[in-house]
Amino acid sequence: MPQFKIGNKEAEKWTEDAVYDIFSRMLRVAESDDDVLCMQDVLKHPDIKLYRSGLDYLTGKFPDFGKYKRDIQDAIISRVNRGAIKGKFAGTPAIFRMKQLGEEDRTTVDSNVNANIKGFNVKDVVKFRDIDKSE
C-alpha cells in the first residue's frame, strides 16, 4: 500500500461537488427523519456515516459550506421546538438541546448614553424643561 508524505494531496478525496452532495444529503436527513434530534444523529445516519471531526474538517476546508451546516442545525431546532410546543418533549431538555445547536435567547441592551465629544454635549441638543407640577 503506498504511503503519502505529510502535505501530499494525492490522497485527497473531497471536492466541492462531493462536499455539496454530502451536505445536501445531511439536510434532507435533518428535515425528513423524525428521529434526528441532534447533529450526531445526522452524522451517524446510514445515508451519511461521517464523524464529527470529518464535518469539522470539511467546514474548515470549504468555509462556504458553513451556512449549510447552520441550515441543518435549524432543521433540527425546528423539530425540537415543535416537539416541545406539542408536549412531545419536556421543555427544559428541549431548550438545552436548541441552545447546543446554536439557538440564542433574545437579549436586550439597555444603554445610557452620556456623550461629550469634542465640545458636543447631548444635553445641548435635547433641551430638558422643568414641568411645573402645579399645572
C-alpha positions in Angstrom: 0.0 0.0 0.0 1.5 3.4 -1.0 2.4 5.8 1.7 1.9 9.5 1.3 4.1 12.1 2.8 2.6 14.8 5.1 1.1 17.6 3.0 0.8 15.4 -0.2 -2.7 16.0 -1.7 -2.8 12.8 -3.8 -5.0 11.1 -1.2 -7.4 14.0 -1.0 -10.9 12.8 -2.0 -13.1 15.8 -1.1 -14.1 18.2 -3.9 -16.6 21.0 -3.7 -19.1 18.7 -5.6 -18.6 15.9 -3.1 -19.0 18.2 -0.2 -22.1 19.8 -1.7 -23.5 16.3 -2.1 -22.9 15.2 1.5 -24.3 18.5 2.9 -27.4 18.1 0.7 -27.9 14.6 2.0 -27.4 15.8 5.6 -30.0 18.5 5.1 -32.5 16.0 3.7 -31.9 13.7 6.6 -32.3 16.5 9.1 -35.6 17.7 7.5 -37.2 14.3 6.9 -36.1 11.9 9.7 -38.2 12.5 12.8 -35.7 10.5 14.9 -33.0 13.1 14.2 -32.7 15.3 17.3 -29.0 16.4 17.2 -26.2 16.8 14.8 -24.7 13.4 15.8 -27.9 11.7 14.7 -27.4 13.3 11.2 -23.7 12.2 11.1 -24.4 8.6 12.2 -27.4 8.2 9.8 -26.9 5.3 7.4 -27.0 7.6 4.4 -24.2 9.9 5.9 -21.7 7.9 8.1 -19.4 10.9 8.8 -17.5 11.6 12.0 -17.7 15.0 13.7 -14.0 15.5 13.0 -14.8 14.9 9.3 -17.5 17.5 9.4 -15.2 20.0 11.1 -12.5 19.2 8.5 -15.0 19.9 5.6 -16.3 23.1 7.0 -12.7 24.2 7.6 -11.5 23.3 4.1 -14.7 24.6 2.5 -15.8 27.5 4.7 -18.7 28.4 2.3 -20.5 25.2 3.4 -20.8 26.5 7.0 -24.1 28.1 6.0 -25.4 24.6 5.1 -24.3 23.3 8.5 -26.4 26.1 10.0 -29.4 25.1 7.8 -29.1 21.5 9.1 -29.0 22.7 12.7 -32.0 25.0 12.1 -34.0 22.0 10.7 -33.2 20.1 13.9 -34.0 23.1 16.1 -37.4 23.4 14.4 -38.2 19.7 15.1 -37.2 20.0 18.8 -39.1 23.3 19.2 -42.2 21.8 17.6 -42.0 18.7 19.8 -41.7 20.9 22.9 -44.6 23.0 22.0 -46.8 20.0 21.3 -45.8 18.4 24.6 -43.8 15.5 23.0 -40.6 16.8 24.6 -40.0 18.2 28.0 -39.3 22.0 27.9 -36.0 22.2 29.8 -34.2 19.5 27.8 -35.6 20.9 24.6 -34.3 24.3 25.4 -30.9 22.8 26.3 -30.8 21.0 23.0 -31.7 24.0 21.0 -29.0 26.1 22.7 -26.5 23.4 21.9 -27.4 23.7 18.3 -26.9 27.5 18.3 -30.3 28.9 19.3 -29.8 32.0 21.4 -32.0 33.8 24.0 -33.3 37.1 22.9 -31.2 39.8 24.6 -32.0 43.4 25.1 -29.4 46.1 25.6 -30.1 48.9 28.0 -27.8 51.7 27.2 -27.4 55.0 28.9 -25.6 57.5 26.7 -23.8 60.5 28.2 -21.6 61.8 25.5 -19.4 64.8 25.4 -17.4 64.6 22.2 -15.2 67.5 21.2 -17.4 70.1 22.7 -20.6 68.4 21.7 -22.9 67.6 24.6 -26.1 65.6 24.3 -27.7 68.0 26.8 -27.2 70.8 24.3 -29.3 69.0 21.7 -32.0 67.7 23.9 -33.5 70.6 25.9 -35.0 69.5 29.1 -37.6 71.6 30.6 -38.9 71.5 34.0 -42.6 70.7 34.3 -44.5 72.9 36.6 -46.2 70.4 38.8 -48.9 72.9 39.8 -50.5 72.8 36.3 
